[in-house]
Amino acid sequence: MKYTKTNVVAIAQARGSKSTSIAGAVMYLRTHIPRPRTRLEHSGVRQPWARGADAVQEYRESELHARAQAFCEELGLKTREEYRQIARKREQTILSRVTGYISDHYPYRMSQSSWAGGEHYVNVRFGEIGCSGGSNQVWSDNGKWSGTDSYAEFTISRRVLRYFPDATTPDGLVVLDAKRITLREYEIVWAEQARGFDLKPVKGFLIRGYHVPGIDLTKARKKAAIARAKTLDTRIKERARKQAHKCEIAALTGIWVGFDDSIRVGNCETATRQYQHKLSQLAGGIIGGIRADYLLALRDDVYTRRAVAKAEERYA
């Protein structure tokens, strides 16, 4: 377009100028429309000045960035880019820690090759959740034997580390995503073993430490309640058994087992004498007998229990 006095004045007035002369219009345009200084990227050949909207935006952003950096330096503050670098470094530190923990406590299938391979590698990163696993064939140094190295890759969400700092549940499964429902209830996505070394994500709930696949919270709570009832019954029986064992041991504190008790129940004389010698070494001198509860604490098998039972008969 050929610029004349009429259209230059019109352009300036359209942009807010009140001047009616071409000199005034040009002065207004020079002070209100800065010329961009950004050049187009080129490879060896100098390109003409870029005067498009993209170049203007790029120029303004670079100017704002330079002013912000100078302002931060003047006040002794970090720039946005420096904070981003700190955040990336912190993120890598967290991922390295999580990766190390999962590698040391890996709960899924790993390569068991012995002649060649047998290594396992774990990689954890942030992003769209998912998991996978596999193996690679490797050969020994002499090229005669082949084996496999296994690997696993986990992509987890950032929020999962709020509730599971090591990205694993208390029973050891890797958590990919987690959302708290109540204090001990979570909606989670965890990794499960698939075919071979592969892994698959499973969506469900973690109700008081019990995994329930599915999307129905009410059904998940019912299944978890049934499982907890079975676990509670088993724990009660185990506690009763341990308490009975403690009472049994407490009743043996006044019973002493001797060499003759072991021989009278048919235990081997040579083996009995050998174990008596071992007990004498532990005591620091020759002993004629040992308290039944202490004997069972040192060695609890069918032979010692026979001798203890014979000693009980003798005391009775």
N, C-alpha and C positions, 0 to 999 in steps of 0.2 A: 504494500500500500504506500502511495506517495503522500508524504506528510506535507500539509500546507498550514497556513496560519489558521484557517477555519477549523480543520479537524484537530489540530494540536490543542487549540483553545477549548474545543468541545470535549476532547478526551480529559483535559485537566479539570474542566467544570464538572464532568461526569464523576470524577473522583473526589470532588469536594472543593475545588478551587473557585475563588471568586474573581480571578484575574480575567481581564478581557484582552490583554496583550499577549503576543507570542512569547516575549521574554519572561513575563510573569508566569505564564503557563509552563514553560520549560523549567524555570526555577522551582516551581511547585512539584513538578514531576520528579526532578532530580532529588529533592529532599524527602519525598514521600514514597518513592519506589526505588529502593536500593538495588543496584545492579548485582546479581549473583556472581560469586567468584569461583564457583565450582566448574571444573572442566569435565568433559566426558572421559571415561577411561579409554586409553588407547594403548596400542602395542607398537612403539617405535615411531608412530606417525602422529604428529600433533593435530588434534581435532579442533574444530571451531568452538567458540564459547557456547555453553549449553544455557539456553534461556527459557527452557520449559518449566512447567509447574513442579515436576519431580526434582529438578536441579535446585529450584528455589527452596523447596522443602528440605532438601538435603543440606543446603547451605545454612538455613536457619537452625536446623538441628545441631550442626557442627558448631555454630556460633554459641548456641545455648549450652552445649556441652563444655566448650572452652570457658565460658563465663562461670558456669557452675563449678568447674574444677578450680579455677582461680579463686572463687569465693570460698570454697572448702579449704584450700591451702592457706588462705589468709586467716581463717578462723581456727585452723588446726583440726579440721574435720576430715573424715574419710569420704571419698566420692562414692557414687552409687556402684560404679564398676568395682571398686575395692571391696565394698560390702558383698557384692556378688561373688567375687573371688574367695572371700572368707567363707561364704555360705557353701560354695562348691567344695572347698577343702574340708569343711566340717562334714559335709555329706559323704565324701569319700572316706573319711575316718570312720563314720558310723557304718557304712557299708562294709568296710574291711573288717570291723569288729564282728558284725553279724555273719559275714561269710566265714570267718574263722571259727565262730561258735558252731555254725551248722556243719562245717567240715569235720570238727572234732566230735560232734554228736549226731552224725548222719544216720537217720533211722531207716533208710530205704536200701534197696539192693545196690551193691557195689561190685566192681570187678574183683575176682578172686584169682586172677592169673598169677602164676608163680615163676615160670621160666622166662616169660617176657611180659611186660606190661604190669598190670595189677595196681596202677595208680588211679586215683579218683580226684576229680576236680569239680569245684563248686563255684558258681558265679551268681551273685545277687545284685540286683539293680532296682531302681525306682522306675515306675511307669505303669502302663496298662497291665493289670495283674495276669499272671499266667505261669506255667511251669512246664518243663520238658526235661528229658534225659536221654542218654544214648551211650554209645561206645565207639571207639576207634580201634582198628586193628594195628598192632605194633609188632615189631620183630626184635629178636635178641641181637646183641652186638655182632655175633658171628653169622647172623642171618639164617640160623637153622630152625629156630623155634618161633612160633607166633603166639600172641596173646592179645589182650584187650585192655585199654584204658577207658574207664567209664567217666561220665561227666553229668552234671545236673545244673540247670539254669532256672533261677527263680526271679520273677518280676513282681515286686511287692508294692503296696501303697505306703505312703509316708505315715498315714494315721495308724497303721498297724503297730508301729513301735511305741505308741502311747500306752497300749495295753499289754503288749508282749515285746519287751525290749530286745529280746534275742530272736524275734520272729518265730518262736516255737511255743507250742502249748506245753503245759506241765507234763504231759505224757510223751512229748518229743516230736510231734508232727509239726511240719513247717506251715506257718500261717501266712497267707498271701494278702488277706484283707480282713479287717475286723471293725465291727461297730458295736458299741456297748448298748445293751438293752436295760439290764439292771446290774446290781453290783457283781453278781456271779453268772450273768447270762450275756452271751455275745452272739451276734450274727456274724459268721465268719466264712471265709473261703480258705480251705486248707489243701495241701498236696497229698495225694495218695499214690501208692504204687500201681503202675499199669503194667503192660506187657514188657518183659525184658527189663531194661534199665529205664524205660520211659516212665513219666509221671503224668498225672492228670489232676486238674483242679476240681474240688468237690465243694459245692455250696451247701451250707446248713447252719447249725447252731452248736454252740458249746454251752451246755447247761450244767453248771456245777461240776465242770471237769469231764462231762460225758458228751461225746460227739454224736450228733443226730443229723444225718443228711436230710435235705428237704427244705421246703419254704413255708411250711405251716408251723407257726410257733406253738400253738396249743397242742398239736400232736407231738411235737418235739418235747415239750414239758412232760407229757404223760409217759413217753418212752423213757425219758431220763429218770422220772420218779420210780418206774419199775426197776430200772437198772440199779438205782441207789438203794432200793429196798433189798435187792439180792446182795449187794455189796455190804450193807449194814448187817444182814444175817450172818454172812461169812466172817465179818470182823468180830461180831459178838462171840461166835464159836471159837475163833482164834484166841481171843482174849481169855475165854474160859479155859482153853487148853493150856495157855501160858501160865495162868494163875494156878491151875492144878499142878503143873510142873514145878512152880515155885514152892508150893506147899509140900510136894514130894521131896524136893531138895532140902527144904527146911527140916523135914522129919529125919533126914539122914545126918544132921550135924552131930548127933550123939553116937553114931555108929562108926566103928573103926574096922577097916578091912585089912586082913593079914595074908601072909603067904599061904597058910594052910587053907584059908577060905577059897582061894583060887584053885588049889590042887583038888579039893574035895568035890568041886563041881565039874571036874574033868578037863580043866584047862591044861595046856601043855606046860610041863614043869620047866623046860628050858626057856620057853618064851616068858613064863612068869618070873623066873629068876632074872632074866635079862631086863625085864621092865622094872623089877625091884631095884636092880643096880642103877638104872636110869633115874629112878625116883630118889635114890640115896645121893646121887650126884647133885640133883636139884636141891636137896635138903642140906647138902654139905656134910653128910655123915651117914652111917648105916642106920636104917630105920626098920622097925619091926612091923609097923602098920601105918595106915594112912586113913584120914577121915573120909567117909564115903562121898560126901558132897564135893570135897576137893578132888577126889579121884575122878568123879564123873565130869568135873569141869576140865580136867586135863585130858581125859580119854573117855569118850562115851560110845561104847560099842557093845556087842553081844557078850564079849568075854568079861569085860569089867562089870556089866550088869549082872551076870551070873554070880560073880564073886560078891557083889554087894547084896544080892538076894540071899546068899548063903550066910553072910554076916548078919543080916536082919533076922534070920531064923535063929542064929546063935544067941542074939540079944533077946529075942522073944522067949 
